[in-house]
């Protein structure tokens, strides 16, 4: 494994983080509604599980999903139901006023864990990226470097997002358009939940 391999992996991770999905939506909305601490907490949860999926891919979990397809299906259905639940709560709470620290950091952290934990496609994505980028036969130390590197990239990205999105200018704009933004975000999360069920 070389530094070029890690750089290519980091670019793939950054592209995945930046893509509009449930993790990014929840991270942005949590920061806007509950502030920087909650945004950092949800980002930490998201990053920990993302790195865990990379570790699982390195250990061959995607092969287990192929051997036991029912486990993959069960994880997909569970993830889809959780996304639909989050979308429902977001939609029904769109007209509620926002008070400081409406989301405790422990709750935000757990939500970050759940969003990524109930998305089994993450391990398949990680496995595909790892196969394409890294050479075969890596040592346990090299595997550990990949996982720690992934975690650090996730934490830096979500911490930066929390710091930017919690600025008064951005949070003020959100509060003025909260109903519409929350309803749009809820709709997107709902569609992502349905897609998670219907996609093969």
GIVENUR-V159857 format. One record per residue. N is the residue number from 1. RES is the residue in one letter. PHI is phi in whole degrees, -180 to 180 (* if undefined). PSI is psi in degrees with one decimal (none if undefined). Layout:
{{N & RES & PHI & PSI} {N & RES & PHI & PSI}}
//
This chain:
{{1 & X & * & 136.4} {2 & X & -121 & 172.3} {3 & X & -64 & -29.8} {4 & X & -64 & -37.4} {5 & X & -62 & -44.9} {6 & X & -65 & -40.0} {7 & X & -63 & -42.8} {8 & X & -64 & -40.3} {9 & X & -63 & -42.7} {10 & X & -63 & -37.6} {11 & X & -63 & -40.3} {12 & X & -65 & -41.1} {13 & X & -64 & -44.4} {14 & X & -61 & -40.2} {15 & X & -64 & -39.8} {16 & X & -67 & -40.8} {17 & X & -65 & -42.2} {18 & X & -74 & -19.5} {19 & X & -67 & 140.0} {20 & X & -68 & 109.6} {21 & X & -148 & -177.0} {22 & X & -61 & -37.4} {23 & X & -62 & -49.4} {24 & X & -65 & -42.6} {25 & X & -61 & -46.5} {26 & X & -68 & -38.7} {27 & X & -63 & -44.7} {28 & X & -65 & -49.1} {29 & X & -66 & -39.2} {30 & X & -61 & -42.8} {31 & X & -64 & -44.0} {32 & X & -66 & -37.9} {33 & X & -85 & -31.7} {34 & X & -124 & 0.3} {35 & X & 96 & 178.8} {36 & X & -64 & -43.1} {37 & X & -61 & -44.1} {38 & X & -66 & -38.0} {39 & X & -63 & -41.1} {40 & X & -65 & -38.5} {41 & X & -66 & -46.8} {42 & X & -66 & -36.6} {43 & X & -65 & -36.0} {44 & X & -65 & -43.0} {45 & X & -62 & -45.0} {46 & X & -61 & -45.1} {47 & X & -66 & -40.0} {48 & X & -61 & -44.9} {49 & X & -73 & -35.6} {50 & X & -60 & -44.0} {51 & X & -67 & -34.6} {52 & X & -64 & -39.9} {53 & X & -64 & -37.0} {54 & X & -64 & -41.7} {55 & X & -61 & -43.1} {56 & X & -62 & -40.1} {57 & X & -65 & -40.5} {58 & X & -64 & -30.4} {59 & X & -88 & -3.8} {60 & X & 94 & 25.3} {61 & X & -65 & -30.0} {62 & X & -63 & -30.3} {63 & X & -68 & -36.2} {64 & X & -64 & -39.5} {65 & X & -63 & -34.3} {66 & X & -73 & -35.5} {67 & X & -72 & -39.2} {68 & X & -120 & 78.6} {69 & X & -61 & -25.3} {70 & X & -64 & -31.3} {71 & X & -68 & -40.0} {72 & X & -66 & -43.1} {73 & X & -63 & -43.0} {74 & X & -63 & -42.0} {75 & X & -66 & -38.8} {76 & X & -64 & -46.1} {77 & X & -64 & -42.8} {78 & X & -61 & -42.7} {79 & X & -65 & -41.2} {80 & X & -64 & -43.4} {81 & X & -64 & -37.3} {82 & X & -67 & -40.6} {83 & X & -63 & -41.3} {84 & X & -65 & -36.9} {85 & X & -64 & -46.6} {86 & X & -62 & -41.4} {87 & X & -62 & -42.1} {88 & X & -63 & -46.7} {89 & X & -62 & -38.6} {90 & X & -67 & -42.4} {91 & X & -65 & -48.5} {92 & X & -70 & -24.3} {93 & X & -96 & 8.0} {94 & X & -62 & -35.0} {95 & X & -90 & -4.1} {96 & X & -75 & 140.3} {97 & X & -71 & 151.7} {98 & X & -97 & 127.8} {99 & X & -113 & 152.8} {100 & X & -56 & 140.6} {101 & X & 57 & 41.9} {102 & X & -68 & -23.4} {103 & X & -114 & 109.8} {104 & X & -59 & 150.2} {105 & X & -62 & -34.3} {106 & X & -65 & -39.0} {107 & X & -67 & -42.0} {108 & X & -62 & -41.9} {109 & X & -62 & -45.0} {110 & X & -64 & -37.8} {111 & X & -65 & -40.1} {112 & X & -61 & -42.5} {113 & X & -59 & -48.2} {114 & X & -67 & -40.9} {115 & X & -57 & -45.4} {116 & X & -86 & -29.7} {117 & X & -66 & -35.1} {118 & X & -94 & 31.1} {119 & X & -128 & 83.0} {120 & X & -65 & -16.1} {121 & X & -66 & -20.0} {122 & X & -61 & -39.4} {123 & X & -71 & -33.0} {124 & X & -69 & -39.5} {125 & X & -62 & -46.6} {126 & X & -61 & -42.4} {127 & X & -63 & -42.6} {128 & X & -63 & -43.8} {129 & X & -65 & -43.1} {130 & X & -63 & -41.8} {131 & X & -64 & -40.8} {132 & X & -71 & -39.0} {133 & X & -92 & -45.3} {134 & X & -97 & 150.4} {135 & X & -73 & 158.9} {136 & X & -75 & 159.7} {137 & X & 72 & 35.9} {138 & X & -75 & 154.2} {139 & X & -80 & 162.8} {140 & X & -56 & -36.2} {141 & X & -64 & -43.2} {142 & X & -65 & -39.8} {143 & X & -61 & -41.2} {144 & X & -65 & -39.4} {145 & X & -62 & -41.4} {146 & X & -62 & -45.4} {147 & X & -66 & -46.4} {148 & X & -64 & -41.8} {149 & X & -59 & -44.7} {150 & X & -61 & -45.3} {151 & X & -60 & -44.3} {152 & X & -63 & -41.4} {153 & X & -62 & -44.4} {154 & X & -62 & -46.6} {155 & X & -64 & -41.6} {156 & X & -63 & -44.5} {157 & X & -65 & -48.7} {158 & X & -72 & -29.3} {159 & X & -67 & -44.1} {160 & X & -61 & -41.7} {161 & X & -61 & -44.1} {162 & X & -63 & -40.0} {163 & X & -66 & -40.5} {164 & X & -72 & -47.2} {165 & X & -72 & -18.0} {166 & X & -90 & 1.3} {167 & X & -66 & 146.9} {168 & X & -56 & -37.6} {169 & X & -63 & -46.2} {170 & X & -74 & -45.1} {171 & X & -65 & -33.1} {172 & X & -64 & -42.2} {173 & X & -63 & -40.2} {174 & X & -62 & -45.5} {175 & X & -61 & -34.3} {176 & X & -71 & -24.7} {177 & X & -120 & 24.9} {178 & X & -54 & -47.4} {179 & X & -58 & -47.2} {180 & X & -71 & -42.7} {181 & X & -65 & -44.0} {182 & X & -65 & -39.4} {183 & X & -67 & -40.5} {184 & X & -64 & -45.9} {185 & X & -63 & -40.7} {186 & X & -63 & -41.2} {187 & X & -63 & -42.0} {188 & X & -66 & -44.0} {189 & X & -63 & -40.1} {190 & X & -62 & -44.0} {191 & X & -64 & -38.7} {192 & X & -65 & -37.2} {193 & X & -64 & -44.7} {194 & X & -63 & -40.8} {195 & X & -65 & -36.0} {196 & X & -62 & -35.3} {197 & X & -74 & -43.4} {198 & X & -83 & -24.9} {199 & X & -70 & 142.1} {200 & X & -69 & none}}
//
